Amino acid sequence: MLFRRRTPLPLVARLRGLIWPDGGMARALRYVLHRLRRLPDSPRKIARGVMAGVFVNFPPLFGVQFASAALIAWAIGGNLLAALFCTFLTNPLTTPFIVAASLELGWLILGMKGTMGVDAALSSIAAAGTELWDNALALVSGGVLHWQHTAAFADTILLPYTVGSLPIGIVAAALAYAAALPLAGAWQRSRAAAARARIERRLAQRAAALERAAAARPGAGPGAAP
């Protein structure tokens, strides 16, 4: 298959790549910036795509971030590839900080500040996950379904997380748009200038080659007849 490795990576290496990409985060960031510089679209559309991609990193859209970024980019007239590239902000290193900040702000907005700490939040998440798994088994075995822990998770974790993540995501998306718009314009002007310089250099090389060829022709010396 096209772009498939000739020698598949071991499972441990693949799992490590999900947490820390080969070459480190700096290399991954340089790659994303390189791809953004080469997008064939207007700076405004690229910036809108960046805004959409940055925003979806914050709400609880795990598993559907690509689809959400693409939908938002399409709705606001943004560049689709720019939106998809910018979903890289969510990774195992940044997600805990995003979740913690969103929860703290959500609890504050909903008046739940101080009613739950991080340990209690983790316990609620674990209890909801266990209950959902038990319910899945109950559907197969015909057992009784229970939703107490799931409902508590929705009220104390999912709701404040969603409420807190929206303003943080909006602010981050606005800042990303403000930064991406002039950068995209500068990148495109730089690429255009480099392309013009390459064309001028090739034309100059071709003109010099023609002059050398004309000078090398028989009878083309200084004393040659006109």
C-alpha positions as CSV (number, residue, x, y, z in Angstrom):
1,M,0.0,0.0,0.0
2,L,1.2,3.5,-0.7
3,F,3.1,5.2,2.1
4,R,3.1,2.0,4.2
5,R,6.4,1.2,5.9
6,R,8.3,-1.7,4.4
7,T,9.1,-3.0,7.9
8,P,6.2,-2.5,10.3
9,L,7.0,-0.8,13.6
10,P,6.8,-2.9,16.7
11,L,3.7,-2.4,18.9
12,V,5.7,-0.7,21.6
13,A,7.1,1.8,19.1
14,R,3.6,2.5,17.7
15,L,2.2,3.1,21.2
16,R,5.1,5.4,22.0
17,G,4.4,7.4,18.9
18,L,0.9,8.1,20.1
19,I,2.3,9.8,23.2
20,W,5.5,11.3,21.8
21,P,6.1,11.5,18.1
22,D,9.4,10.5,16.5
23,G,11.8,13.4,16.6
24,G,9.9,15.1,19.5
25,M,7.1,17.6,19.7
26,A,9.3,20.4,18.2
27,R,9.8,18.4,15.0
28,A,6.0,17.6,14.8
29,L,5.2,21.3,15.3
30,R,7.7,22.3,12.5
31,Y,6.1,19.8,10.2
32,V,2.6,21.2,10.9
33,L,3.9,24.7,10.3
34,H,5.6,23.6,7.1
35,R,2.4,22.1,5.8
36,L,0.4,25.2,6.7
37,R,2.8,27.4,4.8
38,R,2.3,25.4,1.7
39,L,-1.6,25.4,1.7
40,P,-2.9,26.8,-1.6
41,D,-5.6,29.1,-0.3
42,S,-6.1,32.7,0.8
43,P,-4.7,33.8,4.2
44,R,-8.2,34.5,5.5
45,K,-9.4,31.0,4.7
46,I,-6.3,29.4,6.1
47,A,-6.7,31.4,9.3
48,R,-10.4,30.4,9.6
49,G,-9.3,26.8,9.2
50,V,-6.7,27.2,11.9
51,M,-9.4,28.7,14.1
52,A,-11.7,25.8,13.6
53,G,-9.0,23.2,14.2
54,V,-7.8,24.9,17.4
55,F,-11.3,25.2,18.8
56,V,-12.2,21.5,18.6
57,N,-9.3,20.6,20.8
58,F,-11.1,21.9,23.9
59,P,-14.8,20.6,24.0
60,P,-15.2,16.9,24.8
61,L,-15.2,15.8,21.2
62,F,-12.9,12.8,21.7
63,G,-13.0,10.5,18.7
64,V,-14.8,13.0,16.4
65,Q,-12.4,15.9,16.4
66,F,-11.5,15.5,12.7
67,A,-15.1,15.4,11.7
68,S,-15.9,18.4,13.9
69,A,-13.0,20.4,12.6
70,A,-14.0,19.7,9.0
71,L,-17.6,20.6,9.7
72,I,-16.8,23.9,11.4
73,A,-14.2,24.8,8.8
74,W,-16.8,24.1,6.0
75,A,-19.4,26.2,7.9
76,I,-17.2,29.3,8.3
77,G,-15.5,29.0,4.9
78,G,-12.1,27.9,6.3
79,N,-9.4,25.7,4.8
80,L,-10.1,22.1,5.5
81,L,-6.5,20.9,5.7
82,A,-5.6,23.8,8.0
83,A,-8.4,22.7,10.4
84,L,-7.3,19.1,10.3
85,F,-3.6,19.9,10.9
86,C,-4.5,22.0,14.0
87,T,-6.2,19.2,15.8
88,F,-2.7,18.1,16.8
89,L,-2.9,20.3,19.9
90,T,-4.8,17.5,21.6
91,N,-2.4,14.7,22.7
92,P,-1.7,12.7,25.9
93,L,0.6,15.5,27.1
94,T,-1.8,18.5,26.7
95,T,-5.2,16.8,27.3
96,P,-4.8,16.6,31.1
97,F,-4.2,20.4,31.3
98,I,-7.1,21.2,29.0
99,V,-9.4,19.0,31.0
100,A,-8.3,20.4,34.3
101,A,-8.7,24.0,33.2
102,S,-12.1,23.3,31.6
103,L,-13.3,21.6,34.7
104,E,-12.1,24.3,37.1
105,L,-13.8,27.0,34.9
106,G,-17.0,25.0,34.5
107,W,-17.3,24.4,38.2
108,L,-16.8,28.1,38.8
109,I,-19.4,29.1,36.2
110,L,-22.0,26.6,37.5
111,G,-21.4,27.5,41.1
112,M,-19.9,24.1,41.9
113,K,-16.4,25.4,42.8
114,G,-15.0,23.6,45.9
115,T,-17.6,20.7,45.7
116,M,-15.2,18.3,44.0
117,G,-11.5,17.9,43.7
118,V,-9.3,16.2,41.1
119,D,-9.3,12.9,43.0
120,A,-13.1,12.9,43.2
121,A,-13.3,13.7,39.5
122,L,-11.0,10.8,38.6
123,S,-13.0,8.5,40.8
124,S,-16.3,9.6,39.1
125,I,-14.8,9.0,35.7
126,A,-13.6,5.5,36.7
127,A,-16.9,4.6,38.3
128,A,-18.8,5.8,35.1
129,G,-16.5,3.8,32.9
130,T,-16.9,0.6,35.0
131,E,-20.7,1.1,35.0
132,L,-20.9,1.5,31.2
133,W,-18.8,-1.6,30.8
134,D,-21.1,-3.6,33.2
135,N,-24.1,-2.3,31.2
136,A,-22.6,-3.5,28.0
137,L,-22.2,-7.0,29.5
138,A,-25.7,-6.8,30.9
139,L,-27.1,-6.2,27.4
140,V,-25.6,-9.4,26.3
141,S,-26.4,-11.5,29.4
142,G,-29.9,-9.9,30.0
143,G,-28.9,-8.4,33.3
144,V,-30.1,-5.2,34.9
145,L,-28.8,-1.8,33.7
146,H,-27.6,0.8,36.2
147,W,-27.0,4.4,35.4
148,Q,-26.3,6.1,38.8
149,H,-22.6,6.6,38.3
150,T,-23.0,7.6,34.7
151,A,-25.6,10.2,35.6
152,A,-23.4,11.5,38.4
153,F,-20.5,11.7,35.9
154,A,-22.7,13.6,33.4
155,D,-23.7,16.1,36.1
156,T,-20.5,16.7,37.9
157,I,-17.8,16.1,35.2
158,L,-19.2,16.2,31.6
159,L,-21.5,19.2,32.1
160,P,-18.9,21.5,33.8
161,Y,-16.2,20.2,31.4
162,T,-18.3,21.2,28.4
163,V,-19.4,24.5,29.9
164,G,-15.8,25.4,30.9
165,S,-14.2,24.3,27.7
166,L,-16.3,26.5,25.4
167,P,-15.1,29.9,26.5
168,I,-11.5,28.6,26.7
169,G,-11.8,27.2,23.2
170,I,-13.3,30.4,21.8
171,V,-10.5,32.5,23.3
172,A,-7.9,30.1,22.0
173,A,-9.5,30.0,18.6
174,A,-9.7,33.8,18.4
175,L,-6.0,34.1,19.4
176,A,-5.1,31.5,16.8
177,Y,-7.0,33.3,14.1
178,A,-5.3,36.6,15.0
179,A,-1.9,35.0,14.8
180,A,-2.5,32.9,11.7
181,L,-3.9,35.6,9.5
182,P,-0.7,37.8,9.3
183,L,1.5,34.7,9.3
184,A,-0.3,33.1,6.4
185,G,0.0,36.3,4.4
186,A,3.7,36.7,5.2
187,W,4.3,33.0,4.3
188,Q,2.6,33.4,1.0
189,R,4.4,36.7,0.2
190,S,7.7,35.0,1.1
191,R,6.9,32.0,-1.2
192,A,5.9,34.3,-4.0
193,A,9.1,36.4,-3.7
194,A,11.2,33.2,-3.6
195,A,9.4,31.9,-6.7
196,R,10.0,35.2,-8.5
197,A,13.7,35.1,-7.5
198,R,14.0,31.5,-8.9
199,I,12.4,32.6,-12.2
200,E,14.6,35.6,-12.5
201,R,17.7,33.5,-11.7
202,R,16.8,30.9,-14.3
203,L,16.2,33.6,-16.9
204,A,19.5,35.2,-16.1
205,Q,21.3,31.9,-16.4
206,R,19.5,31.2,-19.7
207,A,20.5,34.6,-21.1
208,A,24.1,34.1,-20.0
209,A,24.1,30.7,-21.7
210,L,22.8,32.2,-24.9
211,E,25.5,34.9,-24.8
212,R,28.2,32.3,-24.3
213,A,26.8,30.2,-27.1
214,A,26.7,33.3,-29.4
215,A,30.2,34.2,-28.5
216,A,31.5,30.7,-29.2
217,R,30.1,30.6,-32.8
218,P,32.6,30.9,-35.6
219,G,33.0,34.5,-36.9
220,A,31.5,36.0,-33.7
221,G,34.8,37.5,-32.5
222,P,35.4,41.2,-32.1
223,G,36.8,41.6,-35.7
224,A,34.0,39.7,-37.3
225,A,32.0,41.3,-40.1
226,P,28.6,42.5,-39.3
